[in-house]
Amino acid sequence: MSEISAPAAQDSAVRERKPVGGELIIPIAGLLFTAYYFTTITDSPWTAQVSAYFVGAILTLLIAIFLVKTFIAVSAGRADLGLGPLIAPKQFVRKRLILFSLMLAYCYLVQFGGFTLTTFVFMTAGMIVLTDGGNKRFIATLCAFLAFGGWALFILAFDTRFPDGPFELLMEWLL
């Protein structure tokens, strides 16, 4: 009887590998964004550069620790690079693809619609997708306040160089 249970225990140990491939997407994207960000701040004031390099160094260190931990788990056989939880359960795949498409569309369209309107449309569409179309009036109102708050904070207060659109041009003319 012990001969039968030993292979079964080995099979269950093999099957219990945790798929961690999906968990690597955000850290790797964060690392790529940090590297990109470092290249864009060369003309910034030195105080902004110091802050950016400090935050970027901490982020890079944390990602390195995570990647080493993941590599050790994969090497030890406790994990694999599968994407299981990322693509399962199947009923969420459609929503995830729609949200990914909205994000790509936002990145492209923000240059034409400006920060505020594009952010409003993106957040509204995303929340409607996530709630299966529930309470659209509340979602639109919330997203309008959030987009306006983003404009007030980033563009008005911090004078951040986001793309101008009709809303930004109107507010510039009014103020």
C-alpha positions in Angstrom: 0.0 0.0 0.0 2.9 2.4 0.7 4.2 1.7 -2.8 1.0 3.0 -4.3 0.8 6.1 -2.2 4.4 7.3 -2.8 3.9 7.9 -6.6 0.5 9.5 -5.9 2.2 11.9 -3.4 4.8 12.7 -6.1 2.1 13.4 -8.7 0.2 15.7 -6.3 3.4 17.5 -5.5 4.1 18.1 -9.2 0.5 19.3 -9.7 0.7 21.7 -6.8 3.2 24.0 -8.6 1.9 27.6 -8.4 1.7 29.3 -11.8 3.5 32.6 -11.4 4.0 33.8 -15.0 1.1 36.2 -14.8 2.6 37.7 -11.6 5.7 38.7 -13.6 3.9 41.0 -16.1 3.5 44.0 -13.8 7.0 43.9 -12.3 8.6 43.6 -15.7 6.4 46.4 -17.1 7.3 48.5 -14.1 11.0 47.8 -14.7 10.7 48.8 -18.3 8.7 52.0 -17.4 11.3 52.9 -14.8 14.1 52.6 -17.4 12.1 54.7 -19.8 11.4 57.3 -17.1 15.1 57.6 -16.3 15.7 58.5 -19.9 13.1 61.2 -19.9 14.2 63.2 -16.9 17.6 64.2 -18.1 16.4 67.8 -18.8 14.5 68.1 -15.5 15.8 70.1 -12.5 18.3 68.3 -10.4 15.8 67.9 -7.4 13.3 66.1 -9.7 16.1 63.9 -11.0 17.2 63.0 -7.5 13.6 62.2 -6.5 13.1 60.1 -9.6 16.3 58.2 -9.2 15.5 57.5 -5.6 12.0 56.2 -6.2 13.2 54.3 -9.3 16.1 52.7 -7.4 13.7 51.5 -4.6 11.3 50.1 -7.3 14.1 48.4 -9.1 15.4 46.8 -5.9 11.9 45.6 -4.9 11.4 44.1 -8.4 14.8 42.4 -8.3 14.0 40.8 -4.9 10.6 39.6 -6.4 12.3 38.2 -9.5 15.0 36.4 -7.4 12.3 35.0 -5.1 10.3 33.8 -8.2 13.4 32.3 -9.8 14.2 30.4 -6.6 10.6 29.1 -6.4 10.7 28.0 -10.1 14.1 26.4 -9.7 12.9 24.5 -6.6 9.9 23.2 -8.4 7.4 25.0 -6.2 6.2 27.2 -9.1 6.1 27.4 -12.8 5.9 30.2 -15.4 2.4 29.3 -16.4 -0.3 32.0 -16.9 -3.1 30.0 -15.3 -4.7 32.6 -13.0 -4.2 35.3 -15.6 -6.4 33.6 -18.2 -8.8 31.8 -15.7 -11.6 31.9 -14.9 -12.7 32.0 -18.5 -15.6 34.3 -17.9 -13.2 37.2 -17.1 -11.1 36.9 -20.2 -13.5 39.0 -22.3 -13.5 41.8 -19.7 -9.7 41.7 -19.4 -9.4 42.0 -23.2 -11.8 44.9 -23.3 -9.9 46.7 -20.5 -6.6 46.0 -22.3 -8.1 47.4 -25.5 -9.4 50.5 -23.7 -5.9 51.1 -22.2 -4.3 50.9 -25.6 -6.9 53.2 -27.1 -6.4 55.6 -24.2 -2.6 55.7 -24.8 -3.2 56.5 -28.5 -6.2 58.8 -28.2 -4.9 61.0 -25.3 -2.9 63.0 -27.7 -6.0 64.0 -29.6 -8.7 64.2 -26.9 -6.4 65.7 -24.2 -5.8 64.4 -20.7 -9.2 65.3 -19.1 -11.7 64.1 -21.7 -9.8 61.0 -22.6 -9.4 60.1 -18.9 -13.1 60.6 -18.3 -14.0 58.4 -21.3 -11.5 55.7 -20.4 -12.5 55.5 -16.7 -16.2 55.6 -17.5 -15.9 52.8 -20.1 -13.7 50.7 -17.9 -16.0 51.0 -14.9 -19.1 50.2 -17.0 -17.3 47.1 -18.3 -16.3 46.0 -14.8 -19.8 46.5 -13.4 -21.6 44.9 -16.4 -23.3 48.2 -17.2 -24.6 48.9 -13.7 -25.5 52.4 -12.5 -24.1 54.4 -15.4 -25.2 57.8 -14.1 -23.2 57.3 -10.9 -20.2 56.0 -12.8 -20.2 58.9 -15.2 -20.6 61.4 -12.3 -17.8 59.8 -10.4 -15.5 59.7 -13.4 -16.2 63.3 -14.2 -15.2 64.4 -10.7 -12.0 62.2 -10.9 -11.0 63.5 -14.3 -11.6 67.1 -13.3 -9.6 66.4 -10.1 -6.8 65.0 -12.2 -6.9 68.1 -14.4 -6.9 70.4 -11.3 -4.1 68.6 -9.6 -1.7 67.7 -12.5 -2.4 70.4 -15.0 -3.6 73.4 -13.0 -1.6 72.9 -9.8 1.5 71.1 -10.9 1.6 72.5 -14.5 2.3 69.0 -15.8 2.8 68.7 -19.6 -0.1 66.5 -20.5 -1.7 66.7 -23.9 -4.1 69.5 -24.4 -7.6 68.8 -25.7 -10.8 70.7 -25.9 -11.3 70.8 -22.2 -7.8 72.0 -21.4 -8.0 74.7 -24.1 -11.4 75.9 -22.8 -10.1 76.0 -19.2 -7.0 77.9 -20.3 -9.2 80.4 -22.1 -11.5 80.8 -19.1 -8.7 81.1 -16.6 
